[in-house]
Amino acid sequence: MCTCPSCPTWVECGEKGGFCFPAIGKSGCISEEKGCICTGCPVYEKMELKNMYYCIRGSEKEQMGM
């Protein structure tokens, strides 16, 4: 279900993705924004997310300052 590994920003380093989930949080490897496909992810729609670049900027809650 997670589309993170298909993203242009993805860096292969053993992480599994799912950075939009607060329990997972930001990537420890990804640091450069090269394009984002979060809005096309089924999780994005199902969880009614609004932001992007969860791998770098953090979860929805983090980006909203919560």
C-alpha positions as CSV (number, residue, x, y, z in Angstrom):
1,M,0.0,0.0,0.0
2,C,2.9,2.4,0.7
3,T,4.2,4.2,-2.3
4,C,7.2,5.8,-0.7
5,P,9.8,3.5,-2.4
6,S,8.4,4.8,-5.8
7,C,9.0,8.4,-4.9
8,P,11.8,10.5,-6.7
9,T,12.9,11.7,-3.2
10,W,13.3,8.1,-1.9
11,V,16.8,7.0,-0.8
12,E,17.4,3.3,-0.4
13,C,18.8,2.8,3.0
14,G,16.8,0.0,4.6
15,E,13.8,2.1,5.7
16,K,10.4,0.8,4.8
17,G,8.6,4.1,4.3
18,G,5.2,5.0,5.8
19,F,6.6,8.4,6.9
20,C,3.1,9.9,7.0
21,F,2.4,7.8,10.1
22,P,3.3,9.6,13.3
23,A,4.7,6.4,14.8
24,I,7.2,6.2,12.0
25,G,8.2,9.8,11.6
26,K,10.8,11.3,9.4
27,S,13.4,9.4,7.4
28,G,16.9,9.2,8.8
29,C,18.3,9.0,5.3
30,I,16.3,11.3,3.1
31,S,17.4,14.9,3.1
32,E,16.7,16.4,-0.3
33,E,13.3,17.1,-1.8
34,K,13.4,15.8,-5.4
35,G,9.6,15.5,-6.0
36,C,6.8,14.1,-4.0
37,I,4.1,11.5,-4.8
38,C,2.4,11.6,-1.4
39,T,-0.8,12.9,-2.8
40,G,-1.2,9.9,-5.0
41,C,-0.8,7.4,-2.2
42,P,-3.9,5.5,-1.1
43,V,-2.9,6.2,2.5
44,Y,-2.9,9.9,1.9
45,E,-6.5,9.8,0.7
46,K,-7.7,7.3,3.3
47,M,-6.2,9.3,6.2
48,E,-7.3,12.6,4.6
49,L,-3.8,14.0,4.8
50,K,-3.1,17.6,3.5
51,N,0.7,18.0,3.5
52,M,3.6,16.5,1.5
53,Y,7.2,15.4,2.0
54,Y,6.5,13.4,5.2
55,C,9.8,11.7,4.8
56,I,11.6,15.0,5.4
57,R,9.1,17.4,7.0
58,G,7.5,14.8,9.4
59,S,4.0,13.5,10.0
60,E,0.8,15.5,9.4
61,K,0.8,16.4,13.1
62,E,4.4,17.6,13.0
63,Q,3.8,19.7,10.0
64,M,0.8,21.3,11.6
65,G,2.8,22.1,14.7
66,M,1.0,19.6,17.0
